[in-house]
Amino acid sequence: MPDIVGQNAFPAKYAVLNAGFQQAEYASANPKYKSIWEPKNWTVASTDPRPGCKVPSSYSVTIYAWKD
C-alpha cells in the first residue's frame, strides 16, 4: 500500500489504483461531512490498509479524507 497520507484526495486515489489495487473508495474522516463529493477539496488523513502494508491487489482500499 503506497503512503498517500497528507496528499490531495483526488490524485491520491489514482496513486492507489496505479499501484495495482482494483478498487479504492473515499470515506469522510470529518464527522461534519457524511460523504465526499469533490475529492479535490479534501486531504487524505489515513487509509485502510495502512501505508506499507502488503495486501492482495483485490483488497478494496478505503481512503479516509479530511476537509475543514
Secondary structure by P-SEA (a helix, b strand, c coil): ccccccccaaaaaaaaaaaccccccccccccccccccccccbbbccccccccccccccbbbbbbbbcc
